[in-house]
Amino acid sequence: MITLSGVVDPVPMAKITIEPRKVKLGTIRMNIEKPMTLTISNTGNAPLTITRIYSKRHDTIYYDAAEKGEITIAAGKSRKIEIAIKPQKARRLIDVIQVKCNARNAGAKGIYKILATAKVE
């Protein structure tokens, strides 16, 4: 029998939070961009790297690191990111905005989700 004792420090990892988590845009106009500001925070203890922000439902890419470079947020820091929704038809809009990142709380595929809602006229 082998007995081990000691202290193991957890692996440093990023942890993402986004405010607001649910964005209520109210009534917006069709074919006109509606900007929204997201405050992305890294409450972990390692750098947070964001490579893509995109719509799950509407085939829209709001931010892509391949074109603009990665967004990096240091541990304990926050950053404001502005994106814009431009609805193409009148309806009730429910959009799942996905943030591809390296955060430990972003799920198995590294995707953290927020919700945007609006009435499009």
C-alpha positions, -999 to +999 in steps of 0.1 A: +000+000+000+013+035-010+001+065+009+005+100-005-001+133+013+003+169+004-014+199-011-022+201-048-029+236-061-055+238-088-045+245-124-049+282-131-079+288-154-099+317-167-135+321-157-159+343-177-189+364-167-208+387-190-231+415-179-259+417-189-264+379-193-298+386-208-300+417-231-335+432-236-333+455-266-369+466-266-384+476-299-359+479-327-361+487-364-356+461-392-323+465-412-309+491-387-280+481-364-288+481-327-256+483-307-252+467-273-224+468-249-213+437-230-190+438-200-169+407-201-151+399-169-124+373-160-130+361-125-105+333-128-068+332-121-054+329-157-058+350-188-092+347-206-089+344-244-120+351-266-118+339-303-153+344-316-186+360-307-215+348-329-252+341-332-264+306-328-296+312-346-290+339-372-257+330-388-241+363-377-205+367-366-201+397-343-164+392-336-138+368-352-102+366-340-092+354-374-099+389-387-093+411-356-070+391-333-079+374-300-094+394-271-074+387-240-086+397-205-062+393-176-073+375-144-094+398-123-100+423-151-130+433-172-134+448-207-164+463-225-172+449-260-197+465-283-215+444-308-246+452-330-276+432-340-291+440-374-324+421-378-335+413-413-372+409-408-401+420-385-407+395-357-400+387-321-362+382-319-346+357-296-309+354-302-285+331-284-251+349-286-222+325-281-188+335-269-160+310-278-133+311-252-109+292-229-129+297-197-134+267-174-171+276-170-178+278-208-189+242-212-173+213-229-170+231-263-157+263-248-189+282-255-205+307-230-240+318-239-260+349-234-295+358-246-307+389-266-344+396-271-363+423-290-394+432-310-384+440-346-406+463-366 
